[in-house]
Amino acid sequence: MKLVVSEYVFAMKKNNGRSLWNYENGLIINTTIAVGGGRMYFVETDSPAGLADELGRMPVKTLFGGGSQHLTALDVETGRVVFKKRIDVGNFAEPVYLNCAKDILLLSGSNLVGEAIRYYYDAFDGRSGEIIWRASHDTDLAVDGAHGEYNRLPTIIGDTVYAWPYAYDLGSGRKIEGWKFERRGHGCGGVSASAQCLFWRGLNPWMYDLGPGGGPTRLTSVTRPGCWINIIPAGGLVLIPEASSGCTCGFSIQTSMAFIPEEALN
């Protein structure tokens, strides 16, 4: 799978379009751009092979195949470089992602190790860029990569990192005992979340209520979400825009749907 990169990032005033700042130094990996606490974070590379590419879309093995890679933080108001830390990306051979929560940055990605897809997680202090913890685990996913097995990014809710198929404590990296995610049906795509629920595709759309007495619920049996992340919890609703009509999978209804909690109808 190929990743899209950018040559620079910039900021402007949204009310008049006035340019505020511009940052350009190597190639920025778009899937690692994250914003939190008044800072913009991303991973950048000065890989000679990456810089020579004219399309701006290439495999991680090309991006990380030479040169150096850095975790960079910018002040969003001024564009000033807060820190730029060289990082070890030797474990990542497939798509990489950066999550930001509670001043912690979580860099994640996968690699084929032996006969299993192994996922790696490196957590950094968002204030200093220093490494906090590392974790990794094997999966039982098919190694052919036909349904997004190599690009399952983690989902963070509160102090918990839901990282297929396990969960980790955000602050310490400790694996949470007793949790193992079950998709409950065929499906590609990642997991979205609200403050209390996970949403994903297991043949059909599913929701997992993480609250007391909660658990998995199939939202509908006549449609399916798209092949990436298109279940959107927002404003007390669960929105599923149509994103399946271009797939060869056959389902009864190809339409956008919106769900509302039952108690809101009473």
C-alpha positions as CSV (number, residue, x, y, z in Angstrom):
1,M,0.0,0.0,0.0
2,K,1.2,3.5,-0.9
3,L,1.1,6.6,1.3
4,V,0.6,10.2,0.2
5,V,3.2,12.7,1.2
6,S,3.4,16.5,1.2
7,E,6.3,18.8,0.5
8,Y,5.2,21.5,3.0
9,V,2.4,22.5,5.5
10,F,1.1,26.0,6.0
11,A,-1.4,28.0,8.0
12,M,-3.7,30.9,7.1
13,K,-6.3,33.1,8.8
14,K,-9.7,31.5,8.1
15,N,-11.6,34.8,8.0
16,N,-9.4,36.5,5.4
17,G,-7.0,33.9,4.0
18,R,-3.9,35.8,5.1
19,S,-0.9,33.6,5.2
20,L,0.5,33.0,8.7
21,W,3.4,30.6,8.2
22,N,4.9,28.0,6.0
23,Y,7.1,24.9,6.9
24,E,9.1,23.0,4.3
25,N,11.8,20.5,5.1
26,G,11.9,17.1,3.4
27,L,8.7,15.0,2.9
28,I,5.8,15.0,5.4
29,I,3.8,11.7,5.7
30,N,0.1,12.8,5.5
31,T,-1.2,9.9,7.6
32,T,1.0,11.1,10.5
33,I,-0.3,14.7,10.7
34,A,-2.0,15.3,14.1
35,V,-3.0,18.4,16.0
36,G,-3.4,18.8,19.8
37,G,-2.4,21.1,22.6
38,G,-1.7,24.0,20.3
39,R,0.8,22.0,18.3
40,M,0.9,20.2,14.9
41,Y,2.8,16.9,14.8
42,F,4.0,14.7,11.9
43,V,6.7,12.4,10.8
44,E,9.0,13.7,8.0
45,T,11.8,12.0,6.0
46,D,14.7,13.1,3.9
47,S,14.9,9.8,2.1
48,P,16.7,10.3,-1.2
49,A,14.4,7.9,-3.0
50,G,11.3,9.6,-1.6
51,L,12.6,13.1,-2.5
52,A,13.3,11.9,-6.1
53,D,9.7,10.6,-6.5
54,E,7.5,12.9,-8.6
55,L,4.1,11.6,-7.7
56,G,4.2,12.0,-3.9
57,R,2.7,8.6,-3.4
58,M,4.9,5.7,-2.5
59,P,5.3,2.7,-0.2
60,V,6.7,3.1,3.4
61,K,9.7,0.9,2.3
62,T,10.7,3.7,-0.1
63,L,10.1,6.5,2.4
64,F,12.0,4.8,5.2
65,G,14.5,3.1,2.9
66,G,17.2,5.7,3.4
67,G,18.0,9.1,4.9
68,S,16.7,9.9,8.3
69,Q,13.2,10.2,9.8
70,H,12.0,12.7,12.4
71,L,9.1,13.3,14.7
72,T,8.4,17.0,14.4
73,A,6.2,19.4,16.4
74,L,5.3,22.9,15.3
75,D,3.5,25.7,17.2
76,V,0.2,26.1,15.3
77,E,0.1,29.9,15.9
78,T,3.6,30.7,14.6
79,G,4.9,27.6,12.8
80,R,7.9,27.6,15.1
81,V,9.7,24.2,15.4
82,V,9.1,23.1,19.0
83,F,11.1,19.9,18.6
84,K,12.4,17.7,15.9
85,K,13.5,14.2,17.1
86,R,15.2,11.6,15.0
87,I,13.2,8.3,15.5
88,D,13.8,4.6,14.8
89,V,11.3,3.4,12.2
90,G,12.9,0.0,11.5
91,N,9.8,-1.9,12.6
92,F,7.5,-0.2,10.1
93,A,7.2,-1.6,6.6
94,E,3.6,-0.8,5.9
95,P,1.3,2.2,6.4
96,V,2.0,4.3,9.5
97,Y,-0.3,6.5,11.5
98,L,0.1,9.1,14.3
99,N,-2.6,9.6,17.0
100,C,-2.6,12.4,19.5
101,A,-4.3,12.3,22.9
102,K,-3.6,13.8,26.3
103,D,-0.1,15.0,25.3
104,I,0.8,11.6,24.1
105,L,1.7,10.8,20.5
106,L,1.2,7.2,19.3
107,L,3.0,6.1,16.1
108,S,1.7,2.8,14.8
109,G,2.2,0.5,11.8
110,S,2.7,-3.1,10.8
111,N,5.2,-5.5,9.3
112,L,5.2,-9.1,8.1
113,V,7.2,-11.1,10.7
114,G,7.6,-14.8,9.8
115,E,4.1,-16.0,9.1
116,A,2.2,-13.3,10.9
117,I,1.3,-9.6,10.6
118,R,2.8,-7.9,13.6
119,Y,1.7,-4.5,14.8
120,Y,4.0,-2.0,16.5
121,Y,3.2,1.0,18.7
122,D,5.6,3.7,19.8
123,A,4.3,6.3,22.3
124,F,6.1,9.7,22.6
125,D,5.7,12.5,25.1
126,G,3.9,15.3,23.1
127,R,5.7,18.0,25.0
128,S,9.3,16.8,24.5
129,G,9.2,14.1,21.8
130,E,10.9,11.6,24.1
131,I,9.8,7.9,23.8
132,I,7.5,6.7,26.7
133,W,6.8,3.1,25.8
134,R,6.8,0.6,23.0
135,A,4.4,-2.4,22.5
136,S,3.8,-4.9,19.8
137,H,1.7,-8.0,19.1
138,D,1.0,-10.6,16.4
139,T,-2.4,-11.0,14.8
140,D,-4.2,-13.8,13.1
141,L,-5.0,-11.6,10.0
142,A,-4.5,-13.0,6.5
143,V,-1.1,-12.0,5.2
144,D,-2.2,-11.4,1.6
145,G,-3.4,-7.9,2.6
146,A,-6.5,-8.1,0.4
147,H,-8.8,-6.5,3.0
148,G,-6.7,-3.9,4.8
149,E,-4.9,-6.3,7.1
150,Y,-1.8,-4.1,7.2
151,N,-3.5,-0.7,7.8
152,R,-5.5,-1.1,11.0
153,L,-4.9,2.1,12.9
154,P,-5.6,2.3,16.7
155,T,-8.6,4.1,18.2
156,I,-8.1,6.1,21.5
157,I,-11.0,6.6,24.0
158,G,-10.0,8.3,27.2
159,D,-7.0,6.4,28.7
160,T,-7.4,3.3,26.5
161,V,-5.8,2.5,23.1
162,Y,-7.9,0.0,21.2
163,A,-5.3,-1.6,18.9
164,W,-6.5,-4.5,16.9
165,P,-7.3,-7.0,18.5
166,Y,-6.1,-5.9,22.0
167,A,-6.2,-2.8,24.1
168,Y,-3.4,-0.9,25.9
169,D,-3.2,1.8,28.7
170,L,-2.4,5.1,27.0
171,G,0.0,6.3,29.7
172,S,2.0,3.1,30.4
173,G,1.5,0.8,27.4
174,R,0.3,-2.0,29.7
175,K,-1.9,-4.5,27.9
176,I,-5.4,-4.5,29.3
177,E,-6.2,-8.0,30.5
178,G,-9.5,-9.6,29.2
179,W,-10.0,-7.4,26.2
180,K,-9.8,-8.9,22.7
181,F,-11.7,-7.4,19.8
182,E,-13.9,-9.6,17.6
183,R,-15.1,-8.2,14.3
184,R,-18.1,-10.6,14.2
185,G,-18.1,-11.0,10.5
186,H,-16.1,-10.2,7.3
187,G,-14.9,-6.7,6.9
188,C,-12.1,-4.3,5.9
189,G,-11.7,-0.8,7.2
190,G,-10.8,0.7,10.6
191,V,-12.7,1.4,13.8
192,S,-14.3,4.8,14.6
193,A,-15.4,5.8,18.0
194,S,-17.5,8.1,20.2
195,A,-16.8,8.8,23.9
196,Q,-18.3,5.5,24.9
197,C,-18.7,3.3,21.8
198,L,-16.7,1.6,19.0
199,F,-18.1,1.3,15.4
200,W,-16.9,-0.9,12.7
201,R,-17.8,-3.3,9.9
202,G,-18.4,-7.0,10.6
203,L,-20.3,-7.8,7.4
204,N,-22.8,-5.1,8.5
205,P,-22.4,-2.0,10.7
206,W,-21.7,-2.8,14.4
207,M,-21.5,-0.8,17.6
208,Y,-19.8,-1.9,20.9
209,D,-21.1,0.0,23.9
210,L,-18.1,0.2,26.4
211,G,-20.3,1.3,29.3
212,P,-21.6,-0.8,32.1
213,G,-23.9,-3.5,30.8
214,G,-22.9,-2.7,27.3
215,G,-21.5,-4.9,24.5
216,P,-21.8,-5.5,20.8
217,T,-24.9,-4.6,18.8
218,R,-25.5,-5.0,15.0
219,L,-27.0,-1.7,13.8
220,T,-28.6,-3.1,10.7
221,S,-28.5,-6.3,8.6
222,V,-29.4,-4.8,5.2
223,T,-26.4,-2.6,4.4
224,R,-22.7,-2.3,5.0
225,P,-20.2,0.5,5.6
226,G,-17.4,1.4,3.2
227,C,-14.0,-0.2,2.9
228,W,-12.3,2.4,5.1
229,I,-13.8,4.5,8.0
230,N,-17.2,6.0,7.3
231,I,-19.3,5.3,10.4
232,I,-19.5,8.8,12.0
233,P,-20.8,9.3,15.5
234,A,-21.6,13.0,15.9
235,G,-24.2,15.1,17.6
236,G,-25.9,12.2,19.3
237,L,-26.4,10.4,16.0
238,V,-24.6,7.6,14.2
239,L,-24.2,8.5,10.5
240,I,-23.2,6.0,7.8
241,P,-22.9,7.8,4.4
242,E,-23.2,5.4,1.5
243,A,-19.7,4.1,0.5
244,S,-20.3,0.5,-0.7
245,S,-21.8,0.9,-4.2
246,G,-18.4,0.6,-5.9
247,C,-17.6,-2.7,-4.3
248,T,-18.5,-6.2,-5.7
249,C,-20.1,-7.2,-2.3
250,G,-23.8,-7.5,-2.8
251,F,-26.1,-6.0,-0.1
252,S,-29.9,-5.4,0.0
253,I,-29.7,-1.6,0.3
254,Q,-27.1,0.9,-0.9
255,T,-28.0,4.1,0.9
256,S,-26.9,6.6,3.5
257,M,-28.3,6.0,7.0
258,A,-28.6,7.9,10.3
259,F,-29.4,6.2,13.7
260,I,-30.7,7.9,16.8
261,P,-30.7,6.4,20.4
262,E,-34.0,4.8,21.3
263,E,-34.3,6.9,24.4
264,A,-34.3,10.0,22.3
265,L,-37.6,8.8,20.7
266,N,-39.4,8.5,23.9
